[in-house]
Amino acid sequence: MEKQPRVYILASGLNGTLYIGVTSNLIGRVYQHRQKLIAGFTKRYGIDKLVWYEVHEQMESAILREKQLKNWSRTAKKRLIEMQNPLWQDLWPELASPSMASGFGNPCRNDESAH
């Protein structure tokens, strides 16, 4: 699986608690969140729905974007999500289906920890 830096936002539900992260393996990382394999904030608050993500060419730019988004107001974060995903639909099924169907097996095999 090719590594591609991405910034992502997870939510506990529509207008729910938000989590912003960065990873080079979005499928693997979201899988970990969904399976509650990562102790901490997302597990404690049931934050496991992928509602937004953005692809970057370099990890450095992804990390800068993550930091920028974390400093935004909740209202600005909601606007960002709703520009691409107005109903806050979980994007996991469309993201994971092609990878799972093509025999990647464990989606976490190339994952690096989020920064």
The first five atom37 places (N, CA, C, CB, O) and aatype in JSON, in Angstrom:
{
  "aatype": [12, 6, 11, 5, 14, 1, 19, 18, 9, 10, 0, 15, 7, 10, 2, 7, 16, 10, 18, 9, 7, 19, 16, 15, 2, 10, 9, 7, 1, 19, 18, 5, 8, 1, 5, 11, 10, 9, 0, 7, 13, 16, 11, 1, 18, 7, 9, 3, 11, 10, 19, 17, 18, 6, 19, 8, 6, 5, 12, 6, 15, 0, 9, 10, 1, 6, 11, 5, 10, 11, 2, 17, 15, 1, 16, 0, 11, 11, 1, 10, 9, 6, 12, 5, 2, 14, 10, 17, 5, 3, 10, 17, 14, 6, 10, 0, 15, 14, 15, 12, 0, 15, 7, 13, 7, 2, 14, 4, 1, 2, 3, 6, 15, 0, 8],
  "atom_mask": [
    [1, 1, 1, 1, 1],
    [1, 1, 1, 1, 1],
    [1, 1, 1, 1, 1],
    [1, 1, 1, 1, 1],
    [1, 1, 1, 1, 1],
    [1, 1, 1, 1, 1],
    [1, 1, 1, 1, 1],
    [1, 1, 1, 1, 1],
    [1, 1, 1, 1, 1],
    [1, 1, 1, 1, 1],
    [1, 1, 1, 1, 1],
    [1, 1, 1, 1, 1],
    [1, 1, 1, 0, 1],
    [1, 1, 1, 1, 1],
    [1, 1, 1, 1, 1],
    [1, 1, 1, 0, 1],
    [1, 1, 1, 1, 1],
    [1, 1, 1, 1, 1],
    [1, 1, 1, 1, 1],
    [1, 1, 1, 1, 1],
    [1, 1, 1, 0, 1],
    [1, 1, 1, 1, 1],
    [1, 1, 1, 1, 1],
    [1, 1, 1, 1, 1],
    [1, 1, 1, 1, 1],
    [1, 1, 1, 1, 1],
    [1, 1, 1, 1, 1],
    [1, 1, 1, 0, 1],
    [1, 1, 1, 1, 1],
    [1, 1, 1, 1, 1],
    [1, 1, 1, 1, 1],
    [1, 1, 1, 1, 1],
    [1, 1, 1, 1, 1],
    [1, 1, 1, 1, 1],
    [1, 1, 1, 1, 1],
    [1, 1, 1, 1, 1],
    [1, 1, 1, 1, 1],
    [1, 1, 1, 1, 1],
    [1, 1, 1, 1, 1],
    [1, 1, 1, 0, 1],
    [1, 1, 1, 1, 1],
    [1, 1, 1, 1, 1],
    [1, 1, 1, 1, 1],
    [1, 1, 1, 1, 1],
    [1, 1, 1, 1, 1],
    [1, 1, 1, 0, 1],
    [1, 1, 1, 1, 1],
    [1, 1, 1, 1, 1],
    [1, 1, 1, 1, 1],
    [1, 1, 1, 1, 1],
    [1, 1, 1, 1, 1],
    [1, 1, 1, 1, 1],
    [1, 1, 1, 1, 1],
    [1, 1, 1, 1, 1],
    [1, 1, 1, 1, 1],
    [1, 1, 1, 1, 1],
    [1, 1, 1, 1, 1],
    [1, 1, 1, 1, 1],
    [1, 1, 1, 1, 1],
    [1, 1, 1, 1, 1],
    [1, 1, 1, 1, 1],
    [1, 1, 1, 1, 1],
    [1, 1, 1, 1, 1],
    [1, 1, 1, 1, 1],
    [1, 1, 1, 1, 1],
    [1, 1, 1, 1, 1],
    [1, 1, 1, 1, 1],
    [1, 1, 1, 1, 1],
    [1, 1, 1, 1, 1],
    [1, 1, 1, 1, 1],
    [1, 1, 1, 1, 1],
    [1, 1, 1, 1, 1],
    [1, 1, 1, 1, 1],
    [1, 1, 1, 1, 1],
    [1, 1, 1, 1, 1],
    [1, 1, 1, 1, 1],
    [1, 1, 1, 1, 1],
    [1, 1, 1, 1, 1],
    [1, 1, 1, 1, 1],
    [1, 1, 1, 1, 1],
    [1, 1, 1, 1, 1],
    [1, 1, 1, 1, 1],
    [1, 1, 1, 1, 1],
    [1, 1, 1, 1, 1],
    [1, 1, 1, 1, 1],
    [1, 1, 1, 1, 1],
    [1, 1, 1, 1, 1],
    [1, 1, 1, 1, 1],
    [1, 1, 1, 1, 1],
    [1, 1, 1, 1, 1],
    [1, 1, 1, 1, 1],
    [1, 1, 1, 1, 1],
    [1, 1, 1, 1, 1],
    [1, 1, 1, 1, 1],
    [1, 1, 1, 1, 1],
    [1, 1, 1, 1, 1],
    [1, 1, 1, 1, 1],
    [1, 1, 1, 1, 1],
    [1, 1, 1, 1, 1],
    [1, 1, 1, 1, 1],
    [1, 1, 1, 1, 1],
    [1, 1, 1, 1, 1],
    [1, 1, 1, 0, 1],
    [1, 1, 1, 1, 1],
    [1, 1, 1, 0, 1],
    [1, 1, 1, 1, 1],
    [1, 1, 1, 1, 1],
    [1, 1, 1, 1, 1],
    [1, 1, 1, 1, 1],
    [1, 1, 1, 1, 1],
    [1, 1, 1, 1, 1],
    [1, 1, 1, 1, 1],
    [1, 1, 1, 1, 1],
    [1, 1, 1, 1, 1],
    [1, 1, 1, 1, 1]
  ],
  "atom_positions": [
    [[0.85, -1.18, 0.0], [0.0, 0.0, 0.0], [0.88, 1.24, 0.0], [-0.96, 0.0, 1.22], [1.81, 1.35, 0.81]],
    [[0.6, 2.16, -0.9], [1.39, 3.37, -1.01], [1.1, 4.31, 0.15], [1.1, 4.07, -2.34], [-0.05, 4.5, 0.55]],
    [[2.16, 4.89, 0.69], [1.99, 5.86, 1.78], [1.67, 7.21, 1.18], [3.26, 5.93, 2.67], [2.34, 7.68, 0.26]],
    [[0.63, 7.84, 1.72], [0.19, 9.14, 1.23], [-0.24, 9.96, 2.44], [-0.98, 9.0, 0.19], [-1.23, 9.62, 3.09]],
    [[0.48, 11.03, 2.77], [0.1, 11.84, 3.92], [-1.31, 12.41, 3.79], [1.1, 12.98, 4.11], [-1.7, 12.93, 2.75]],
    [[-2.05, 12.29, 4.88], [-3.41, 12.82, 4.91], [-3.71, 13.4, 6.28], [-4.44, 11.73, 4.54], [-3.29, 12.86, 7.3]],
    [[-4.45, 14.49, 6.28], [-5.02, 15.05, 7.49], [-6.47, 14.59, 7.5], [-4.89, 16.64, 7.55], [-7.11, 14.55, 6.45]],
    [[-6.98, 14.23, 8.67], [-8.34, 13.71, 8.72], [-9.08, 14.21, 9.95], [-8.32, 12.19, 8.71], [-8.48, 14.6, 10.95]],
    [[-10.4, 14.21, 9.84], [-11.25, 14.55, 10.97], [-12.21, 13.4, 11.2], [-12.02, 15.9, 10.72], [-12.9, 12.94, 10.28]],
    [[-12.25, 12.96, 12.44], [-13.21, 11.95, 12.88], [-14.25, 12.65, 13.76], [-12.51, 10.77, 13.66], [-13.95, 13.67, 14.38]],
    [[-15.45, 12.1, 13.8], [-16.51, 12.63, 14.66], [-17.21, 11.49, 15.35], [-17.51, 13.48, 13.85], [-17.21, 10.36, 14.87]],
    [[-17.82, 11.79, 16.48], [-18.61, 10.79, 17.2], [-19.98, 10.64, 16.56], [-18.74, 11.16, 18.69], [-20.68, 9.65, 16.81]],
    [[-20.38, 11.59, 15.76], [-21.67, 11.58, 15.07], [-21.94, 12.97, 14.51], [0.0, 0.0, 0.0], [-21.07, 13.84, 14.54]],
    [[-23.13, 13.16, 13.99], [-23.52, 14.45, 13.42], [-23.33, 15.54, 14.47], [-24.98, 14.42, 12.92], [-23.91, 15.47, 15.55]],
    [[-22.52, 16.54, 14.14], [-22.22, 17.64, 15.06], [-21.63, 17.17, 16.39], [-23.47, 18.44, 15.34], [-21.73, 17.86, 17.4]],
    [[-21.01, 16.0, 16.38], [-20.46, 15.42, 17.6], [-19.06, 15.9, 17.92], [0.0, 0.0, 0.0], [-18.56, 16.87, 17.34]],
    [[-18.44, 15.21, 18.85], [-17.07, 15.5, 19.27], [-16.13, 15.22, 18.11], [-16.67, 14.65, 20.53], [-16.28, 14.22, 17.4]],
    [[-15.15, 16.1, 17.91], [-14.24, 16.0, 16.78], [-12.83, 15.6, 17.22], [-14.19, 17.32, 16.02], [-12.4, 15.89, 18.33]],
    [[-12.13, 14.94, 16.31], [-10.72, 14.6, 16.49], [-10.02, 14.87, 15.17], [-10.53, 13.11, 16.95], [-10.5, 14.45, 14.11]],
    [[-8.89, 15.56, 15.21], [-8.1, 15.84, 14.01], [-6.78, 15.11, 14.14], [-7.88, 17.38, 13.82], [-6.11, 15.19, 15.17]],
    [[-6.4, 14.4, 13.07], [-5.15, 13.66, 13.08], [-4.46, 13.73, 11.74], [0.0, 0.0, 0.0], [-4.98, 14.29, 10.77]],
    [[-3.26, 13.15, 11.69], [-2.48, 13.07, 10.45], [-1.84, 11.69, 10.4], [-1.39, 14.22, 10.37], [-1.42, 11.16, 11.43]],
    [[-1.76, 11.12, 9.22], [-1.2, 9.79, 9.04], [-0.73, 9.61, 7.61], [-2.23, 8.72, 9.42], [-1.11, 10.37, 6.72]],
    [[0.1, 8.61, 7.39], [0.5, 8.26, 6.03], [-0.28, 7.05, 5.53], [2.0, 7.99, 5.96], [-0.08, 6.62, 4.39]],
    [[-1.15, 6.5, 6.36], [-1.97, 5.35, 5.98], [-3.36, 5.56, 6.56], [-1.34, 4.0, 6.48], [-3.67, 5.06, 7.64]],
    [[-4.19, 6.28, 5.85], [-5.51, 6.65, 6.36], [-6.39, 5.43, 6.63], [-6.21, 7.58, 5.39], [-7.07, 5.37, 7.65]],
    [[-6.39, 4.48, 5.72], [-7.22, 3.29, 5.91], [-6.82, 2.57, 7.2], [-7.11, 2.33, 4.7], [-7.68, 2.21, 8.01]],
    [[-5.54, 2.35, 7.38], [-5.07, 1.67, 8.58], [-5.37, 2.43, 9.85], [0.0, 0.0, 0.0], [-5.77, 1.85, 10.86]],
    [[-5.16, 3.73, 9.8], [-5.37, 4.54, 11.0], [-6.84, 4.6, 11.38], [-4.83, 5.95, 10.78], [-7.17, 4.45, 12.56]],
    [[-7.72, 4.82, 10.43], [-9.15, 4.87, 10.74], [-9.62, 3.49, 11.21], [-9.97, 5.32, 9.5], [-10.46, 3.41, 12.11]],
    [[-9.11, 2.44, 10.63], [-9.42, 1.08, 11.1], [-9.07, 0.94, 12.57], [-8.66, 0.02, 10.26], [-9.85, 0.39, 13.34]],
    [[-7.91, 1.43, 12.96], [-7.51, 1.36, 14.37], [-8.49, 2.12, 15.26], [-6.09, 1.92, 14.55], [-8.86, 1.63, 16.33]],
    [[-8.9, 3.3, 14.83], [-9.87, 4.08, 15.61], [-11.2, 3.32, 15.71], [-10.09, 5.48, 14.97], [-11.79, 3.24, 16.79]],
    [[-11.66, 2.78, 14.6], [-12.96, 2.09, 14.58], [-12.97, 0.83, 15.44], [-13.33, 1.73, 13.14], [-13.99, 0.49, 16.03]],
    [[-11.84, 0.16, 15.5], [-11.73, -1.07, 16.29], [-11.36, -0.79, 17.74], [-10.71, -2.01, 15.67], [-11.18, -1.72, 18.53]],
    [[-11.24, 0.5, 18.09], [-10.88, 0.92, 19.45], [-9.51, 0.38, 19.86], [-11.95, 0.46, 20.46], [-9.32, 0.01, 21.02]],
    [[-8.58, 0.32, 18.93], [-7.24, -0.19, 19.18], [-6.3, 0.88, 19.72], [-6.66, -0.77, 17.91], [-5.19, 0.58, 20.17]],
    [[-6.73, 2.14, 19.69], [-5.92, 3.25, 20.14], [-6.52, 3.79, 21.44], [-5.83, 4.36, 19.05], [-7.62, 4.35, 21.44]],
    [[-5.78, 3.62, 22.53], [-6.26, 4.14, 23.81], [-6.23, 5.66, 23.79], [-5.39, 3.6, 24.99], [-5.38, 6.26, 23.13]],
    [[-7.15, 6.26, 24.5], [-7.14, 7.71, 24.6], [-8.45, 8.35, 24.21], [0.0, 0.0, 0.0], [-9.52, 7.77, 24.36]],
    [[-8.34, 9.57, 23.71], [-9.48, 10.44, 23.45], [-10.53, 9.81, 22.54], [-9.01, 11.72, 22.83], [-11.71, 9.8, 22.89]],
    [[-10.12, 9.28, 21.38], [-11.1, 8.75, 20.43], [-11.81, 7.53, 20.98], [-10.42, 8.4, 19.11], [-13.01, 7.36, 20.76]],
    [[-11.1, 6.68, 21.67], [-11.72, 5.49, 22.26], [-12.68, 5.88, 23.38], [-10.63, 4.53, 22.8], [-13.8, 5.38, 23.46]],
    [[-12.23, 6.79, 24.24], [-13.03, 7.22, 25.4], [-14.35, 7.86, 24.97], [-12.22, 8.2, 26.26], [-15.38, 7.66, 25.61]],
    [[-14.32, 8.64, 23.88], [-15.52, 9.37, 23.47], [-16.22, 8.77, 22.24], [-15.17, 10.79, 23.18], [-17.14, 9.4, 21.7]],
    [[-15.82, 7.6, 21.81], [-16.49, 6.93, 20.7], [-16.38, 7.69, 19.39], [0.0, 0.0, 0.0], [-17.34, 7.75, 18.62]],
    [[-15.24, 8.26, 19.13], [-15.02, 9.06, 17.92], [-14.43, 8.15, 16.86], [-14.09, 10.3, 18.2], [-13.23, 7.85, 16.88]],
    [[-15.27, 7.7, 15.93], [-14.79, 6.71, 14.97], [-15.37, 6.86, 13.57], [-15.09, 5.35, 15.47], [-15.23, 5.96, 12.74]],
    [[-16.02, 7.98, 13.28], [-16.59, 8.2, 11.96], [-15.72, 9.19, 11.18], [-18.05, 8.72, 12.06], [-15.51, 10.33, 11.62]],
    [[-15.22, 8.75, 10.05], [-14.4, 9.61, 9.2], [-15.34, 10.56, 8.45], [-13.52, 8.77, 8.2], [-16.14, 10.12, 7.63]],
    [[-15.23, 11.87, 8.74], [-16.14, 12.83, 8.11], [-15.44, 13.78, 7.15], [-16.84, 13.62, 9.17], [-16.1, 14.5, 6.4]],
    [[-14.09, 13.8, 7.16], [-13.35, 14.69, 6.27], [-11.9, 14.23, 6.22], [-13.44, 16.18, 6.75], [-11.35, 13.76, 7.21]],
    [[-11.28, 14.37, 5.04], [-9.83, 14.18, 4.94], [-9.29, 14.95, 3.76], [-9.48, 12.68, 4.81], [-10.02, 15.33, 2.84]],
    [[-7.98, 15.17, 3.81], [-7.3, 15.96, 2.79], [-5.95, 15.31, 2.5], [-7.12, 17.45, 3.26], [-5.21, 14.98, 3.42]],
    [[-5.63, 15.14, 1.23], [-4.39, 14.51, 0.8], [-3.29, 15.56, 0.65], [-4.59, 13.74, -0.53], [-3.53, 16.67, 0.17]],
    [[-2.08, 15.19, 1.07], [-0.92, 16.07, 0.94], [0.21, 15.34, 0.24], [-0.46, 16.59, 2.32], [0.3, 14.11, 0.31]],
    [[1.07, 16.08, -0.41], [2.23, 15.5, -1.08], [3.34, 15.16, -0.08], [2.76, 16.45, -2.15], [4.03, 14.15, -0.24]],
    [[3.5, 15.99, 0.93], [4.58, 15.83, 1.9], [4.0, 15.74, 3.31], [5.59, 17.0, 1.8], [3.0, 16.4, 3.61]],
    [[4.62, 14.92, 4.16], [4.17, 14.81, 5.54], [4.3, 16.15, 6.27], [4.96, 13.72, 6.27], [3.47, 16.47, 7.12]],
    [[5.32, 16.91, 5.94], [5.53, 18.2, 6.6], [4.34, 19.13, 6.4], [6.8, 18.86, 6.07], [3.9, 19.79, 7.34]],
    [[3.82, 19.18, 5.17], [2.67, 20.05, 4.92], [1.41, 19.52, 5.6], [2.43, 20.19, 3.4], [0.56, 20.29, 6.04]],
    [[1.29, 18.2, 5.68], [0.14, 17.6, 6.38], [0.18, 17.94, 7.86], [0.13, 16.06, 6.18], [-0.85, 18.26, 8.46]],
    [[1.35, 17.87, 8.46], [1.49, 18.19, 9.89], [1.17, 19.67, 10.13], [2.91, 17.85, 10.38], [0.5, 20.0, 11.11]],
    [[1.65, 20.54, 9.26], [1.34, 21.96, 9.4], [-0.17, 22.21, 9.3], [2.08, 22.78, 8.33], [-0.74, 23.0, 10.05]],
    [[-0.81, 21.52, 8.35], [-2.27, 21.68, 8.18], [-3.01, 21.16, 9.41], [-2.75, 20.94, 6.92], [-3.97, 21.79, 9.87]],
    [[-2.58, 20.01, 9.94], [-3.2, 19.47, 11.16], [-3.13, 20.5, 12.29], [-2.51, 18.14, 11.59], [-4.13, 20.75, 12.96]],
    [[-1.96, 21.07, 12.49], [-1.8, 22.07, 13.56], [-2.69, 23.28, 13.32], [-0.33, 22.51, 13.66], [-3.27, 23.83, 14.25]],
    [[-2.78, 23.71, 12.05], [-3.63, 24.84, 11.71], [-5.09, 24.55, 12.06], [-3.5, 25.17, 10.22], [-5.76, 25.36, 12.7]],
    [[-5.58, 23.38, 11.64], [-6.98, 23.02, 11.89], [-7.28, 22.89, 13.38], [-7.31, 21.71, 11.19], [-8.36, 23.27, 13.83]],
    [[-6.33, 22.37, 14.13], [-6.55, 22.22, 15.58], [-6.73, 23.57, 16.26], [-5.37, 21.47, 16.21], [-7.34, 23.65, 17.33]],
    [[-6.2, 24.63, 15.66], [-6.34, 25.98, 16.23], [-7.61, 26.69, 15.77], [-5.14, 26.81, 15.87], [-7.94, 27.76, 16.28]],
    [[-8.32, 26.12, 14.81], [-9.56, 26.73, 14.33], [-10.66, 26.6, 15.37], [-9.99, 26.09, 13.0], [-10.62, 25.72, 16.24]],
    [[-11.63, 27.47, 15.27], [-12.82, 27.37, 16.12], [-13.65, 26.16, 15.69], [-13.68, 28.68, 16.05], [-13.51, 25.66, 14.57]],
    [[-14.5, 25.7, 16.57], [-15.39, 24.58, 16.23], [-16.27, 24.94, 15.04], [-16.27, 24.19, 17.45], [-16.51, 24.11, 14.17]],
    [[-16.73, 26.16, 14.99], [-17.58, 26.62, 13.88], [-16.83, 26.52, 12.56], [-18.04, 28.08, 14.12], [-17.41, 26.07, 11.56]],
    [[-15.59, 26.91, 12.53], [-14.79, 26.84, 11.29], [-14.56, 25.38, 10.89], [-13.43, 27.57, 11.48], [-14.59, 25.05, 9.71]],
    [[-14.32, 24.52, 11.86], [-14.13, 23.09, 11.57], [-15.41, 22.48, 11.0], [-13.7, 22.32, 12.85], [-15.36, 21.69, 10.06]],
    [[-16.55, 22.86, 11.58], [-17.83, 22.36, 11.07], [-18.06, 22.83, 9.63], [-18.98, 22.83, 11.97], [-18.52, 22.05, 8.8]],
    [[-17.74, 24.08, 9.35], [-17.89, 24.6, 7.98], [-17.02, 23.82, 7.0], [-17.52, 26.1, 7.93], [-17.45, 23.5, 5.9]],
    [[-15.79, 23.52, 7.41], [-14.87, 22.76, 6.55], [-15.45, 21.39, 6.23], [-13.49, 22.6, 7.24], [-15.46, 20.97, 5.08]],
    [[-15.94, 20.71, 7.25], [-16.55, 19.38, 7.05], [-17.74, 19.5, 6.11], [-16.98, 18.76, 8.4], [-17.87, 18.74, 5.15]],
    [[-18.62, 20.45, 6.4], [-19.89, 20.56, 5.67], [-19.73, 21.04, 4.23], [-20.81, 21.48, 6.4], [-20.64, 20.86, 3.42]],
    [[-18.59, 21.65, 3.9], [-18.34, 22.03, 2.5], [-18.23, 20.79, 1.62], [-17.05, 22.89, 2.39], [-18.67, 20.8, 0.48]],
    [[-17.66, 19.72, 2.14], [-17.48, 18.49, 1.38], [-18.45, 17.39, 1.8], [-16.06, 17.99, 1.53], [-18.74, 16.49, 1.02]],
    [[-18.95, 17.47, 3.01], [-19.77, 16.39, 3.56], [-20.89, 16.99, 4.42], [-18.89, 15.4, 4.41], [-20.86, 16.88, 5.64]],
    [[-21.88, 17.62, 3.77], [-22.9, 18.36, 4.51], [-23.72, 17.52, 5.49], [-23.83, 19.0, 3.53], [-24.24, 18.04, 6.48]],
    [[-23.85, 16.23, 5.23], [-24.64, 15.37, 6.12], [-23.78, 14.62, 7.14], [-25.43, 14.36, 5.29], [-24.29, 13.79, 7.9]],
    [[-22.5, 14.92, 7.16], [-21.56, 14.28, 8.07], [-21.59, 12.75, 7.91], [-21.86, 14.67, 9.53], [-21.53, 12.02, 8.9]],
    [[-21.7, 12.29, 6.68], [-21.72, 10.84, 6.44], [-20.36, 10.25, 6.74], [-22.14, 10.53, 4.99], [-19.33, 10.89, 6.52]],
    [[-20.35, 9.03, 7.23], [-19.11, 8.31, 7.49], [-18.49, 7.94, 6.15], [-19.36, 7.05, 8.38], [-19.09, 7.19, 5.38]],
    [[-17.3, 8.44, 5.87], [-16.62, 8.19, 4.6], [-15.86, 6.87, 4.58], [-15.66, 9.33, 4.3], [-15.31, 6.47, 3.55]],
    [[-15.82, 6.2, 5.72], [-15.08, 4.93, 5.83], [-15.5, 3.89, 4.79], [-15.27, 4.35, 7.21], [-14.62, 3.32, 4.16]],
    [[-16.79, 3.62, 4.58], [-17.15, 2.57, 3.62], [-16.58, 2.78, 2.22], [-18.63, 2.46, 3.54], [-16.08, 1.84, 1.61]],
    [[-16.66, 4.01, 1.72], [-16.14, 4.27, 0.36], [-14.61, 4.26, 0.34], [-16.66, 5.61, -0.16], [-14.01, 3.93, -0.68]],
    [[-13.98, 4.62, 1.43], [-12.52, 4.61, 1.5], [-11.98, 3.19, 1.63], [-12.05, 5.46, 2.68], [-11.01, 2.83, 0.96]],
    [[-12.6, 2.39, 2.47], [-12.08, 1.06, 2.79], [-12.47, -0.01, 1.78], [-12.55, 0.64, 4.14], [-11.71, -0.95, 1.56]],
    [[-13.61, 0.11, 1.17], [-14.11, -0.95, 0.29], [-13.14, -1.36, -0.81], [-15.39, -0.51, -0.33], [-12.9, -2.55, -0.97]],
    [[-12.58, -0.43, -1.59], [-11.66, -0.86, -2.65], [-10.42, -1.57, -2.09], [-11.23, 0.34, -3.48], [-9.96, -2.55, -2.67]],
    [[-9.89, -1.09, -0.98], [-8.69, -1.7, -0.41], [-8.98, -3.07, 0.17], [-8.11, -0.8, 0.67], [-8.2, -4.01, -0.03]],
    [[-10.08, -3.2, 0.86], [-10.43, -4.49, 1.46], [-10.75, -5.5, 0.37], [-11.63, -4.33, 2.43], [-10.38, -6.67, 0.47]],
    [[-11.43, -5.05, -0.66], [-11.83, -5.96, -1.74], [-10.63, -6.42, -2.56], [-12.85, -5.27, -2.65], [-10.68, -7.5, -3.15]],
    [[-9.57, -5.63, -2.61], [-8.43, -6.0, -3.44], [-7.41, -6.85, -2.68], [-7.76, -4.77, -3.98], [-6.3, -7.06, -3.16]],
    [[-7.79, -7.33, -1.51], [-6.95, -8.29, -0.81], [-5.82, -7.72, 0.01], [0.0, 0.0, 0.0], [-4.82, -8.4, 0.23]],
    [[-5.95, -6.5, 0.47], [-4.89, -5.96, 1.31], [-4.86, -6.62, 2.67], [-5.06, -4.46, 1.46], [-3.86, -6.54, 3.38]],
    [[-5.96, -7.28, 3.06], [-5.97, -7.95, 4.36], [-5.98, -6.95, 5.48], [0.0, 0.0, 0.0], [-6.88, -6.13, 5.59]],
    [[-4.95, -7.02, 6.34], [-4.86, -6.13, 7.49], [-4.53, -4.72, 7.02], [-3.8, -6.64, 8.5], [-3.44, -4.49, 6.5]],
    [[-5.45, -3.78, 7.19], [-5.22, -2.43, 6.71], [-4.18, -1.68, 7.53], [-6.5, -1.67, 6.69], [-3.79, -0.58, 7.15]],
    [[-3.74, -2.23, 8.64], [-2.81, -1.54, 9.52], [-1.35, -1.87, 9.23], [-3.12, -1.86, 10.94], [-0.46, -1.3, 9.87]],
    [[-1.08, -2.74, 8.31], [0.27, -3.25, 8.16], [1.34, -2.22, 7.86], [0.28, -4.24, 7.11], [2.5, -2.42, 8.22]],
    [[0.98, -1.12, 7.2], [1.97, -0.09, 6.88], [1.76, 1.19, 7.68], [1.94, 0.22, 5.41], [2.36, 2.22, 7.36]],
    [[0.93, 1.14, 8.7], [0.58, 2.37, 9.4], [1.73, 2.87, 10.25], [-0.64, 2.14, 10.26], [2.51, 2.11, 10.82]],
    [[1.8, 4.19, 10.3], [2.71, 4.85, 11.23], [1.83, 5.58, 12.23], [3.7, 5.83, 10.5], [0.7, 5.95, 11.92]],
    [[2.35, 5.79, 13.4], [1.58, 6.5, 14.42], [1.27, 7.91, 13.95], [2.34, 6.55, 15.75], [2.05, 8.54, 13.24]],
    [[0.11, 8.38, 14.36], [-0.25, 9.76, 14.02], [0.68, 10.7, 14.78], [-1.75, 10.06, 14.37], [1.17, 10.37, 15.86]],
    [[0.9, 11.84, 14.2], [1.79, 12.82, 14.82], [1.02, 13.77, 15.68], [2.58, 13.6, 13.77], [1.6, 14.67, 16.28]]
  ]
}
